[in-house]
């Protein structure tokens, strides 16, 4: 049986689950809203204790991340921005001027996609391309005065919103969840190739 768990660029925390995985995870799947996994998992013992535990953890992690991501996505849309546009403004607002390549690495997207995002933000007068004073061959992307005002206004609101929805957990629980997620992500990145050698 094959389980597909795929992260889709530009749509944080949206997951696609293969039909085989859906059939295993629940008898009555219901994907009521795009990007949200709403399943009732009925664990079986045919895969063994370790596999059952891991699958249960995976479904809960995917469901929570998908729901959290959908809420933040909807809030970002109220600013009149797409998630890629918001992410670019957020990165430039916190890190300052960056080359397109640096911005792509921060956002984990291709240069072509980021070019479109920056072009659209430039049309709105939110970002601009300028020459690097130290190396005139280098083009930097930076926020305009209008972009800085927008960033200052919306990111405070976004941060408060994230804090609000995260408040279903205590501060100690949030710290522990962050620690575990970091451990999981870091460990998997370091061992990715070894998983496919067995």
N, C-alpha and C positions, 0 to 999 in steps of 0.2 A: 504494500500500500504506500502511495506517495502523498506526502503532505506538502502543500505549497504555502509559503508564508513570505509574501513579497512586499517590500516597501516601495511606494510609488513616489517618484520625485515630484516636488512641488506640492504634494498633498500630504503633509505630515500625519502620520499615524493612520493612514488609510491602508487597509489590508485586503488582499484577495486570498480566498481559501479555495483550494481545489475541491471538486465534487466528491472525490474519495474521502477527503478530510472532513467535509461537511457530513457525509453519511456516517462517519465514525463518531464525530463529535456529538451529534444529536439526532434524535428521531424526528424532531419537528423544528427544522431550521427556519428562522424568520429574519431575513435581511430587510428590515423595514425602511431603513434610511441609508443612502449611499455612504460608505465609509465606516458604518457601525456594524459590528458583529453582535447580534443578539441571539445567542444560542443557549439552550439548556442542555448541558453536558451530562449524559448518563454514563458514568465510568464503567467499563467492563474490566475484567481481570485477565482477559486472554492475552494481553501484551506484557504482563508481568508487573510487579509492584513498582519498579523504577520507571518503567515507561508510562504507566498510568499516572504516577505522580508528576512526571515531567510534562505530559500532555495536559493535565489539569492546570498546572502552573502556566503553561503556554497560552491556553485559552483565556484564563483570567487576565494575564498580562495583555494579550491582544485586545480583549474586550475593553479593559480599562483605558488603554492607550488610545483606542479608536474613539471611545466616548469623549475622553478629555480633548482629543484633537478636534473632534467635530464641534465641541463647544467653543474652543478658541477660534476655529475657522469661521464660525458664524459671527463671532464678535469682531473679528478682523474685517469681515465684509461690511460691517456698519460704518467703517471709516472710508468706504468707497475704494478700497484697495484689494488686490488679489493677495494671496499668501506669499507668492514670490516677490511682489512689490513691497509688501510689508517687511519681509525678511531682509531685502536689500537695504531698505531705509533703516531698519534696526541695526544692521551690521555697520553701515556707514556712520550712523549716529553714535555708536559706541566706540568704533575703532578709528574713525576719521577717514581721510582719503585713501583709496586703495586702487590698485590696477584692476582691470577686468579679470585677469587671471587669478589674482588674490581673492577677489570677490567670489569667483567660481569655486575655489577651493573651500572657502568658508561655507558656501551654500551647497556644495556637493552637486553641482549642475554643470552642464556643458557650456562652452563659450557661446554657442549659437543661441541657446535659450536665455542666457543672461544678457546677451546683447539686446534681445527683444525687450526684456524687462527694463533695462536701463534706457532704451530708446523711448519707451512709453512713459517712464518717469520724467525723462528730459522734456518730452512734449508738454507735460503738466507743469514744468518749471520747478521740479523738485530736486533734480540732480543736474550736474553739468560735468563735462569732460574738460580737463585742464592739463597743461604740460607740467611735468615735474621740473621744479626749478633747478634741481641738482643734475638731472639728465633729461634734456629736452626731447629725447627720443621716446621717453616714457609718458604714456597718457594715464592720468589718474581720474577716477570718478569720485566726486564729492557732493555733499548736500549743498544746495543753494540756501540763501537766507530763508526762502519760503519752505524749503525742505526741512531745515533745522527747526522752524517754528512748528511745523506739522509733527515732526518726530517728538519734540518736547511735549506736545499736547497729547498725542495718541498713545505714546508708550507708557506714560504714567497711568492712563486709563486701562491699558492692556495689562500692566503689571498688577494693578489692583484687582482686575477681573480674574487673573490667574490665581492670585492669592485667595480670592473668594471661593473659587471652585475647589481649590486644594484644601480649604479649611475643613472639609469633611474628615480629614486626618488631623491628628494633633501635630504640633511642631516636631515632637520626637518621632512620630510615625513618618512624617515627611522626610526627616533626616535619614531615617533608617531605609526608607524606600529609595531615596536618592543614592545611598551607599550601595545597596544591593543592585540597583540598575546599572550603576557605574561598574561594579564588579562583573556583572554579567556581560555587559557590552565590551569592556576591555578584554576580558578573558576570551570571548568568542572571536574578537578581531585578531588576537594573537594566535589562535589555534584553528582558524578557519580551514586552512589547507589540510590539516591532519584529520578532520572529520570525514573526508572523502577518500581516505587511503585504506579504510578497513572494509 
